[in-house]
Amino acid sequence: MQDASQSRPARAPGRRIPRRRRTTFLGAALASVALATLTTGSTTLSIATRASAGPVAAPGESLLGPCRIPAALGVQMSEGLPTPPGYAHSTGIVRALTLMIDFPDAVGSGSALSRYKEFFPQTSDWFRNASYGRLDYRAEAPIPDWLRMPKAFTAYGIDRGSPYEPGYHRLVQDMIAAAGPRVNFSKYDLVNVLVTPNAGPSALDTVLSVTFSGNQDAPYADGVPLSNTSFVYSRQDDGSGSYGETGYRVLPHENGHVFGLPDLYTPQGGGAVGHWDIMSEDWGANNDMLGWHKWKLGWLDNSQVSCATGSGASQYALTPLATEGGPKLVFVPVTKDSGYAVEVRTQAGNDEAVCKPGVLIYRVDATVDTGRGPVNISDSKPNTGGCTRRPNVNAELSDAPYTTGETFVDQPNGVRIAVTGVDGMGNYHVKVTKS
């Protein structure tokens, strides 16, 4: 199944934001239900041996039960827990096969390793920081040169949202043949294909990057299906001078889909989540992932999450998300499929672009498809224009966090979340009231 919608991020004044489109094709991730999404990523583990990512209830544990909103059947890359089978494991050692390919009509300029170095070791470092060291991402390039495809790029018919058949199927088969005995595909957990940037249009005009995840029709190589394969095309360079430091971020975004995460931008752009998760905006300044995603991926322990159930008021202390250890997330269930997540974001770790530290509050809905707004940030200061002027960052949501004395209110659902203070250790104190 293919979702053919198109996403165009909102354009901030004075900044050029490229048009985006990503499409992911998922196989039988939920038994007989085929899932499809607007995303990207890759793994080569056989579906039968992949473990579900995300937190699992310990025997006898029930306190977090109401906050484990379930993955919704038939929803494209549901935000529910745990992540269904069919995705790459998101903790421990992940071996990433990386191939650099070019074409007779689009010969790679410069060395293939220079293309590789646009993404590594930055991508590995990003995942190590985001996961508190729980994801050991090991990129390998067994073929250090451009892997030349036998046909012209134009012959494959690659276009925005092209399905796995027929063009990509031929391309993957040709890639396997060209690699020959130099690559043992069965050794790897995910595959990244870095295409020469002069193949296809500029990313400023059209983003071709795409992932095929869990696709049962994928070609086989060395006894494993290449059912999870990410392709990265043109450079996301808008001329602002930030590409050298941040251009790699398209790859951890794409691989986020491999681990089962949805797109958080919508057809209207990044206005739902802004720059608070790499699954929303992967251009420009660095930023981390939401705490909900870190719990979903198994980077946060169940002991670091609190579930605010029942009526009345409860007090919580939270440590900044970027620092290792301590309580990180409070979830306030509203329905069986949705609720509010509460976390602390500060200028640290991958969150170097944070211009207003504080308590970030957002709603998570497991019944909403990828690219349709499964997560929505609550803006504590709406219509202010934000506090950042960095290129390719959604400025309006940059000052979204709540600070001491500020309160979030969802009156229809009887939810109040107040920031009551910050102690000398940098812990933020919040009071959750449910009526």
N, C-alpha and C positions, 0 to 999 in steps of 0.2 A: 504494500500500500504506500502511496506517495502523497505527501502533503505539499502542494504546489504554491503555498502562500509565499508572499514576498515581504521582507522586513526592510524598512527604511528608517534608520535612526534619526531622531530629531537633530537638527543642525543648530549648534550653538552659535551666537553672534561672533563673526570673525573667524570661525573655524570650519574647515572643510571636513565633513564626515562622509565617508564613502557609503555607497549603497551596499547592503549586505544580503546574502541569501545563503543559507546552509540547509542541506537536506540529508537526513540520515535514514538508512533503510535497515530495519530490525527484523530478525527472523522470529522464530518461535520462542520468544523470551518468556511468555506466559502460556505454556502448554501449546494449545492449538491456536492461540491468538497471535496474529502477526502484528507487530508494532512498527510504526513509521514515524520519523521525526524530522525536525529542522536542525540537524546537528552533525557532529563529526567525531572520530576517534578510531582505535583499532586494537585488536588482539588476535592471536592465532591459537589460543588454547581451544581444544575441542569443547563443544557445548556441554558434553557429559561430564567433563572434569572441572568446569568452572564453579567456583563457590559464590554464593550470593554475597554481595558487599553489604556493609551496614551493621548496625547493632542488632544483636539477638538477645531475647529475654533469657536471663539465667533461670535455672530451675527454682520455682517457688517465688520468683520475683514478680510483683504485681504493681508496685508503685508507679512505674513508668508506663504501664499498660495503656491508659487512656491517651497518652501522648504519642504512642506509636501509631499514628494514623496510617492505615494500611494502603499499600499500593493499589490503585484502582484498576480493575480489569478493563483492558481495552483502551486505557488512557496512554497517550504517547509519552513515554519516559516519565511516569508518575513520580511525584515527590514523596510518595508514601514509603513506609519502612516494612521489612527490609527491601533493598533493591532486588528485583527478581533475578533469577539465574539468566545467564546469557551474556553477561558483561565481564570485563576483566576484573581480577581481584585488585583491591585498592590498598592493601597493606602488604608489608613484606617486600621481597625482591620482585621487581617487574623488569623483565628484559625486553627492550624495545629495539626491534630491527629497524634500521633506518637506511633507506635506499634513495639515492639522488639520481633522477632520470632526466634524459633529454631526448630530442627527436631530430630527425634529419632536417626538418624545416624550422627547428628551434634549438639550435646547438647551444649547449650550456656555455655561458660566458664566465670566464674565470674558472677556478678549480671547483670540483665537486665538494671538496672538503671545506672550502670557504662558505659554500651554501650550508653545509652541516653546522659550521660554527656560528651561523646566524641564530641557531636554536639551542646549541649545547656548548657549555654545560648549564646555560641559564635555565632551561626547562627542568633539568634534574634538580637544580638548586631550589627552584620555585616549589616543586613538589616536596622536597625535604623540609623546607621552612613551613609550608602550609600544613603538613601532616605531623609536625613535631618529630620528624625522623621516622615515622611509622611506614612511610612509603619510600623504598630504596629504588629509585628509578634509574636503571642502567641502560643507557643508549649505546648501541653498537652499530658500526658501519663496516661490515666485513668487505664491502667493495668500495674502496676509497675514491674511485673515479666515477665520472658520469656513466650511467648504465643506459646505453643508446637503445631506444625502441626501434623496431624494424620499419614502422610506418610513420608517416608524417603526423604531427599532432592533429591537424585538421581531418585526417582520415578516420580518427576515432569518434568524431562527432561529439566531443565533450562539450557540454553546455551547462547552463545553470540548472541544477537539479536533475541532471541526467540520471536515469535509473541504472542499476547495475548492468542491466542488459539493454542494448548489445555492446555499446562502446566500451564501457568500463570492464565488462567481462573479457573482451578481446585484449584490452590494455593489460589487465592483470595476468592473463595467460602469456602474453608476450613478455611481460616483466619476469615471470617465473622462468620462461625459456632462456631469456638473456642472462639471468643470474646463474643458471645451470648449477654445477656442483659447488660453486663458490659460496652458496648460502644453504644452510640447513634450516628451513623455515620452522621445523618442529621444535627448535630450541627456544623459540621466542614467544612472549606473551602478548605482544602487540606489534603492529607494523606501521611505520610512518613512511610515506612516500613524499619526498621533497622534490617537487617538479621544478625544472629550470624556470626562473621567473619570466622569461620572455615567451613562454608558451601560454597563449590565451591572453585575455584582456588584463589591463591594470586592475589591481584590487581597488583603486579609487573609483572605478566604474562598476565592476562586477566581482563579487567574491565567489570564486568557484570552489573553494575548499569544501570538501565533502567527506563523509564517513559512511561506510557500509558496516553495520553492526549486527552480528548474529544472523547474517543472511545465509540461509540454507542452500542457496543456489551458487554459492561462491566456488571458484576453482580450488582445487586441492594442490598442495605442494608438500612433498616429503610426508605424506600421510595425514596432513592436517588441513582443514578448510581455512582459507584466508577470508573468513567470514567477518572479520573486524579489521578494516583497513582504512587509514586516513590519508587523504591527499591534501597537500598544501601547495598552493600556486603562487601567484604574484606577491611581491612584498607589500605589506601594509605601511607604505611610507607616504605620508601626506606632506612632506617637505617642512614639517615643523622642527626638525632636528632631533626628534625623540626616537627615531627608529632604531638607532644603534643600541639604545638601552632597553627599549620596550618592544621591538618588533617580533621578538621570539614568542610573545604571549599568545599569539594565535594557536600555537601548538598545545600548551597546557589547556587552553579552552577546548580544542578539538579532542584531546585525550580525556577531558572531563566527561565527554559524551561516552567514551569507551567504558568509563567507570559507572555509567548509568545516570548522569546528570543531564537535565534538560536545558534548553536555551531559555534564558530569563529575559532577553529582549523580546519585544513584541513587534507586530507590523508597524507600530508607531515609533519604534526605536527603543532607547534605553530608559524611558521614563518610568518604568515600573520598579526597577531595582537600581538603576544608575551604575555607579562605579563601585558598588559594595560587594560584587562577586564577579569573578572572571568569566562566569557563564553569562553575564549580562554585557559587559563591555570589555573587549580584549585589545582595544587600541589605546595607545597613549600610556599614561602613568601606571605604575604597578599597583595592584591591589590584591587582597586575599579572597578567600571564599567565606560564605556565610557559615555561621556555627551549625545551622541545620544540616548543611551539606557535609560538614566535617563529622557530625554524628552519623549521618547516613553512610559515609565512606569508612567508618570505623576508626577515625582519627581522634575522636573523643570517646572516653569511656562512659558507660552508663552512669557511673558514680559522679560524673561531671555535669550531669543533666538533672534538672529538677522539673517535676510535673506539677503544675498548679491546678489542682482539682478541688472540687467542693466549693462551698460558699464561704464568704468572710474574707479576712485579710491575712496575707502571709508576707513575711519579710525574707529577702534573699540578698546575699552578697555575691558579686561576680568579679572575676579577675579578667583583665583584658584578653581578648581572643588571641592576640598575637603571641602571648607569652605561654610557655609550657606549664601545665599543671594547674590545679585549682578548679573551682566551679566555673563553668563557661556559659551555660545555656539554661534559660527557664522557658518552658513551653506551657502555654495556656490554651488547652483545647476548647474550641467553641462548638464544633460539631464532631461527628465521628470521623470526618475526613479533613478537617481543617482546624487551624488555631493560630495563635500568635507566638512567635519566637522572640526572645529578649536576650541580647548579648551586648558586650562592651567592645567598642572599636576605638583604638588609639593609633597614633602615628608610630608604628613599630613593625618589625618583621616585613612581611609583604605589603603591609598597609602604609607604605611610605607616603602616599598621596593624601592621607586623611588630613583635612584642614579644620575639622571640628570634632574633637574626641567626645565620646559620650555613649549613651545607651541607645543601641539601634533596635527598633521594633518593627517587625514585619509579619505579614500574614502568609501562611503556607497553606495551599489547597491541593490535595492529592488528586482531585478530580479534574484538574485543568491540564490540558495538553502542553507539551513543550512549545515555546514560542507564542503562547496565548496568555501568559501572565499567571503561572502557578505560584509566583511569589510577588508580593507587593509591599514596598517599603512605606512606612508611615513617616511623613515629613513633618518634623517638629516646627519648621519655619517655612511654610508653603509660600510660594510666589515672592521669594526674596532674591532669586537669582543665584543663591548659593554663596559659598565662600572660597571657591577655587577658580583660578583662571588658567589651569593647565589645559593643554590641547587634548581634544578627544576624550574629555571627561564630562559626564552629565552634570553641569554646574548646579542645577536646581536642587538636586538631591544631595549635594555634597555637604550641606549643613543639616541633614536629616536627623542626626542623633539628638536625643533628649539629654538635658543636663539637670543639675540639682535645682529642684523647685518646679520642674516641668512635669506635666502629666499627660499621658495618652488616655483617651476615653473612647470606648465603643459602647455607646449607650444602649443601642438595640440588643446587644448581647450581654450587657451588664458587666463589662470589663473595664477596669481602671488600672493603669500601670504608672506609678509615680517614682521618680528618681529622688531619693531622700537625702543623698549625700555621697561624698567620696572620702574614705579614710586615709590615714597617713601612709598606708601601704599601697595606695592606688586602687583599692577595691571599691567598686561602685555598689551602692545599696539601693535596692528597689523594693517597692511595696506593691504587691498585686492584690487587688480586691475584686471579688466576683460576687454578684448579687443575683 
